[in-house]
Amino acid sequence: MRSIIAFILIVLPQLILAQEWEDQQLFNADAPAQPLRIISSTDTSLFAPIIADFVAQNADISVEYLVTGTADIDQIFRANPEAFDLVISSAMDLQLKLANDGLAQRLPDVTHPSWAQWRQSLFAFTSEPAAIVINRQAFAGQAIPRTRQELIEAMRAAPETFRGRVGTYDIRQSGLGYLFATQDARASETYWRLMEVLGALDVRLYCCSGDMIDDLASGDIVVAYNVLGSYATARVESRDRLEIVLPSDFPTTMMRTAMVSIEAPQPSPATAFIRHLIALQSRTDTDVFQLPPLNTQSNDIERATIALEPALMTFLDTLKRRRFLAEWENAVIQK
């Protein structure tokens, strides 16, 4: 029995770390110390300048950056928290539950606004609205929809223009997609009418914002719903083709968060990286911070942002999640 347990303890972490990542990069590889390991949902193209700036100031630290989906992050990290130093994700609810379950270290010396952190263990560093991103060619000669209701009306008026050419998250697979969906549903019944229209138009379902933006830029789809506007903004080459719409009926703005693993092999460098993320908020060199920074100056931003509070975990309850997904499938996957 002991040999079996020893085998599991040795082999299981190796199996977890040997998985296929969406991306995996090592920064400052010549540094002598063991790499600071970050598991993240943020595309490397957006996060690399932040890491490069950090290692430029900490020449003795290397950083291994591992990218995967928000739901996968939750599962992988829970299975092996000692394998990672930092967890960075856009799925606020899953992150909050990780911290609430005692898997994040408290950093009492890190100063941050109370509304942008949870019990000094989970720290927000961006304010990113969910957006409707549109390929302008599909709306040539007509008004761009500015609300969810206007989008519904536009798609109902020209179904053949949009059939099979509208995309959104597959919320069964995407933690961020599930977060946006539950927040939208709480805000307005318009969300469910929109999902029914998308389902009738054979909506295409995606794991992540990057893939939706790729298909928008190529013209494979012409509308992406609840995509991260920050990802579309970063595509300089597509700005003349894409329009980012922040729906005026009700906003859904998430905060990207970071936490230090309770079992981090390198807690001090990990804490230094959290401080680095916070310090970047006051800098103006956009080449370093390409994501929308946390807006700590505006009460309007605070009110519009999904709050880091226990209510955020409501739809993570197994029964509530099952019911919500069943209702979503009935609307979106029409057979």
C-alpha positions in Angstrom: 0.0 0.0 0.0 2.8 2.4 0.9 4.5 1.8 -2.5 1.2 2.6 -4.3 0.8 5.9 -2.3 4.4 6.8 -3.0 3.9 6.1 -6.7 0.8 8.3 -6.8 2.6 11.2 -5.0 5.5 11.0 -7.4 3.7 10.3 -10.7 0.5 12.4 -10.4 2.2 15.8 -10.3 4.3 14.8 -13.3 1.1 13.8 -15.2 -0.5 17.1 -14.4 2.5 19.1 -15.4 3.0 17.1 -18.6 -0.4 18.1 -20.0 -0.7 20.1 -23.2 -0.8 23.8 -22.4 -2.3 26.4 -24.8 1.1 28.0 -24.4 4.2 27.5 -22.2 7.1 30.0 -22.1 10.2 30.5 -20.0 11.4 34.1 -19.3 14.9 34.9 -18.2 16.0 31.3 -18.5 19.5 32.0 -17.4 18.5 33.0 -13.9 20.0 30.7 -11.3 16.9 30.1 -9.2 14.0 27.8 -9.8 11.4 29.4 -12.1 8.5 31.2 -10.6 5.6 29.2 -12.0 2.5 31.0 -13.1 -0.7 29.3 -14.3 -2.9 31.8 -16.2 -5.8 32.2 -18.6 -4.3 35.4 -20.1 -2.8 35.0 -23.6 1.0 35.2 -23.5 1.0 38.0 -26.1 -0.8 40.3 -23.7 1.1 39.2 -20.6 4.6 38.8 -21.9 5.5 42.5 -21.5 4.4 42.4 -17.9 6.7 39.4 -17.2 9.5 40.9 -19.2 9.3 44.1 -17.1 9.3 42.1 -13.9 12.4 40.0 -14.7 14.2 43.2 -15.9 13.8 44.5 -12.4 14.6 41.0 -10.8 17.4 39.6 -12.8 17.8 36.6 -10.5 14.2 35.4 -11.1 13.0 33.4 -14.1 9.3 32.9 -14.8 7.6 29.9 -16.4 4.3 31.0 -17.8 1.6 28.3 -18.5 -1.6 29.2 -20.3 -4.8 27.2 -20.2 -8.6 27.8 -19.9 -10.3 29.2 -16.9 -12.1 26.0 -16.0 -8.9 24.0 -16.5 -7.0 26.3 -14.2 -9.4 25.6 -11.4 -9.2 21.8 -11.8 -5.4 21.6 -12.4 -4.5 23.9 -9.5 -6.9 22.2 -7.0 -5.3 18.9 -7.9 -1.7 20.1 -7.3 -1.4 23.6 -5.6 2.2 22.9 -4.7 3.2 22.9 -8.4 2.4 26.6 -8.9 3.4 29.9 -7.3 0.8 32.2 -8.8 -2.7 31.7 -10.3 -4.1 34.3 -12.6 -7.6 34.1 -14.1 -10.4 36.1 -15.5 -13.0 33.7 -13.9 -13.6 35.8 -10.7 -16.0 33.3 -9.2 -13.7 30.3 -9.5 -10.8 32.4 -8.2 -12.9 33.6 -5.2 -13.8 30.1 -4.4 -10.1 29.0 -4.5 -9.3 31.7 -2.1 -12.3 31.0 0.1 -11.4 27.4 0.2 -8.0 28.3 1.8 -5.8 27.8 -1.3 -4.4 31.3 -1.4 -1.9 32.9 0.9 -2.9 36.0 2.8 -0.6 39.0 2.0 -1.4 41.5 4.7 1.3 43.9 3.7 -0.1 44.4 0.1 -2.1 47.6 -0.1 -5.1 47.5 -2.4 -8.7 49.0 -2.5 -11.0 46.9 -0.4 -13.4 46.4 -3.3 -10.6 45.0 -5.5 -9.3 42.3 -3.2 -10.7 39.5 -1.1 -9.4 39.0 2.4 -5.9 40.1 1.3 -5.5 36.9 -0.6 -7.0 37.6 -4.0 -6.1 40.8 -5.9 -7.7 42.3 -9.0 -5.5 44.2 -11.5 -7.7 44.9 -14.5 -11.3 46.2 -15.2 -12.4 44.5 -18.4 -16.0 44.8 -19.8 -17.7 42.1 -21.7 -18.4 43.3 -25.2 -20.3 42.7 -28.4 -17.6 42.7 -31.1 -18.8 43.1 -34.6 -17.3 42.7 -38.1 -18.4 46.0 -39.6 -19.0 44.5 -43.1 -22.0 42.6 -41.8 -23.7 45.9 -40.9 -22.8 48.0 -43.9 -25.6 50.6 -44.5 -27.3 50.0 -41.2 -26.9 51.1 -37.6 -24.6 49.1 -35.3 -26.6 47.7 -32.4 -25.8 49.3 -29.1 -27.9 47.2 -26.8 -28.8 43.5 -26.5 -32.3 44.2 -27.6 -31.0 46.0 -30.7 -28.8 43.1 -31.5 -31.8 40.7 -31.2 -33.8 42.9 -33.6 -30.9 43.1 -36.1 -30.5 39.3 -36.2 -34.3 38.7 -36.4 -34.5 41.1 -39.4 -31.8 39.3 -41.4 -31.4 35.7 -40.2 -29.6 34.5 -43.2 -26.9 37.1 -42.7 -26.2 35.8 -39.3 -27.0 32.1 -39.5 -23.9 30.1 -38.4 -21.9 33.4 -38.2 -22.5 34.4 -34.6 -20.3 33.2 -31.7 -20.3 33.2 -28.0 -18.7 31.2 -25.1 -19.5 27.5 -24.5 -20.3 28.1 -20.9 -20.1 24.4 -20.2 -16.4 24.6 -20.9 -15.4 28.2 -20.2 -15.3 29.5 -16.6 -15.3 33.1 -17.8 -18.2 32.4 -20.2 -20.2 30.9 -17.3 -19.4 33.9 -15.1 -20.6 36.3 -17.8 -23.7 34.3 -18.5 -24.9 34.1 -14.9 -24.2 37.8 -14.3 -26.2 38.7 -17.5 -29.1 36.4 -16.5 -29.2 38.0 -13.0 -29.3 41.5 -14.6 -32.1 41.1 -17.2 -34.4 38.6 -18.9 -33.1 40.0 -22.2 -30.2 37.6 -21.9 -32.5 34.5 -22.2 -34.3 36.0 -25.3 -30.9 36.7 -26.8 -29.7 33.1 -26.2 -32.9 31.7 -27.9 -32.2 33.9 -30.9 -28.6 32.8 -31.0 -29.7 29.1 -30.7 -32.1 29.5 -33.6 -29.3 30.9 -35.7 -26.9 28.0 -35.1 -24.6 29.9 -32.9 -21.0 28.8 -32.9 -19.6 28.0 -29.4 -16.0 28.9 -28.3 -13.7 28.1 -25.5 -12.1 31.6 -25.3 -12.0 35.1 -26.5 -8.9 34.8 -28.7 -10.5 32.2 -31.0 -13.6 34.3 -31.4 -11.6 37.3 -32.3 -9.6 35.2 -34.9 -12.8 34.2 -36.6 -14.2 37.7 -36.5 -11.1 39.1 -38.1 -11.3 36.5 -40.9 -15.0 36.9 -41.4 -15.9 33.4 -40.4 -18.3 35.0 -37.9 -19.6 38.5 -37.9 -20.7 38.9 -34.3 -19.2 37.7 -31.0 -21.2 38.1 -27.9 -19.7 38.6 -24.4 -16.2 38.5 -25.8 -13.4 40.4 -23.9 -13.1 43.7 -25.5 -9.5 43.9 -24.4 -8.6 41.0 -26.7 -10.2 42.8 -29.7 -8.5 46.1 -28.9 -5.1 44.3 -28.8 -5.5 43.2 -32.5 -4.1 46.3 -34.1 -4.3 44.7 -37.6 -8.0 44.2 -37.2 -9.1 47.6 -35.9 -10.4 48.7 -39.2 -12.7 45.7 -39.5 -13.9 45.2 -36.0 -16.1 47.4 -33.8 -16.2 46.9 -30.0 -19.6 47.7 -28.5 -20.1 48.0 -24.8 -23.9 47.4 -24.4 -25.6 50.5 -23.0 -28.5 48.6 -21.5 -26.5 47.1 -18.6 -22.7 46.6 -18.2 -20.9 43.4 -17.3 -17.3 44.2 -16.2 -15.0 41.6 -14.7 -11.7 42.0 -12.9 -8.8 39.8 -13.7 -7.4 38.5 -10.4 -4.1 37.0 -9.1 -3.3 35.0 -6.0 -0.3 33.3 -4.4 -0.7 29.5 -3.9 -1.0 28.5 -0.3 1.7 25.9 -1.1 3.8 28.1 -3.4 7.4 26.8 -3.6 8.5 30.4 -3.9 6.2 32.7 -1.9 8.5 35.7 -1.7 9.0 36.1 -5.5 5.3 35.4 -6.0 4.4 38.2 -3.6 6.8 40.5 -5.4 5.0 39.7 -8.6 1.6 40.6 -7.0 3.2 43.9 -6.0 4.5 44.4 -9.5 1.0 43.9 -11.0 -0.4 46.5 -8.6 2.4 49.0 -9.2 1.8 48.8 -12.9 -1.6 50.4 -12.4 0.0 53.8 -11.9 2.3 53.6 -14.9 1.6 55.0 -18.3 3.9 53.0 -20.5 1.2 51.0 -22.3 3.8 48.8 -24.0 4.2 47.1 -20.6 0.5 46.9 -19.6 -1.7 46.2 -22.6 -4.7 45.1 -20.6 -7.3 47.6 -19.3 -5.9 48.6 -15.9 -7.9 48.6 -12.7 -9.7 51.9 -12.5 -9.4 52.9 -8.9 -10.5 56.5 -9.4 -14.1 56.0 -10.6 -17.0 55.1 -8.4 -19.0 54.3 -11.6 -16.4 51.6 -12.5 -16.7 50.2 -9.1 -20.5 50.0 -9.3 -20.5 48.5 -12.8 -17.9 45.8 -11.9 -18.8 42.3 -10.8 -18.1 42.4 -7.0 -15.6 40.2 -5.2 -18.0 39.0 -2.6 -19.5 35.7 -1.4 -22.6 36.1 -3.6 -20.3 35.6 -6.6 -20.1 31.9 -5.7 -23.9 31.4 -5.8 -23.9 29.8 -9.2 -21.0 27.5 -8.4 -23.3 25.5 -6.2 -23.7 22.1 -7.9 -27.5 22.1 -8.1 -27.7 25.7 -9.2 -25.0 25.2 -11.8 -26.8 22.1 -13.2 -30.1 23.9 -13.5 -28.5 27.0 -15.1 -26.7 24.9 -17.7 -29.8 22.9 -18.5 -31.7 26.1 -19.1 -28.9 27.5 -21.2 -28.7 24.2 -23.3 -32.4 24.4 -23.9 -32.1 27.9 -25.3 -28.8 27.6 -27.2 -28.6 24.0 -28.4 -31.9 23.7 -30.1 -32.5 20.2 -31.5 
